[in-house]
Amino acid sequence: MKSYIDGSWTGWDGSTVVKLIDGSVWQQEEYYYHYQYSYRPEVMVDGNRMHVEGMPKAIRVRRLR
């Protein structure tokens, strides 16, 4: 699934909650920290992994809604 983050992105902080423009909400499930600011970056969700445009790796997530 492709979408975009709804608003600003500041990276993964270990427990990041990500809201996408389609209304879905995802929570980071594995520890990883990487700061990077961008506005509405593209996101690719493949199964339980999320890759945010510009980030070096995909992170395991779970859908909250």
Number of C-alpha atoms within 10 A of each C-alpha: 8 12 16 18 22 17 13 11 17 12 18 20 13 14 14 18 17 21 18 19 12 11 10 14 16 20 19 21 17 14 12 15 12 13 10 11 12 14 12 17 18 16 18 15 17 13 10 14 16 22 18 22 16 13 14 9 12 16 19 18 23 16 13 11 9
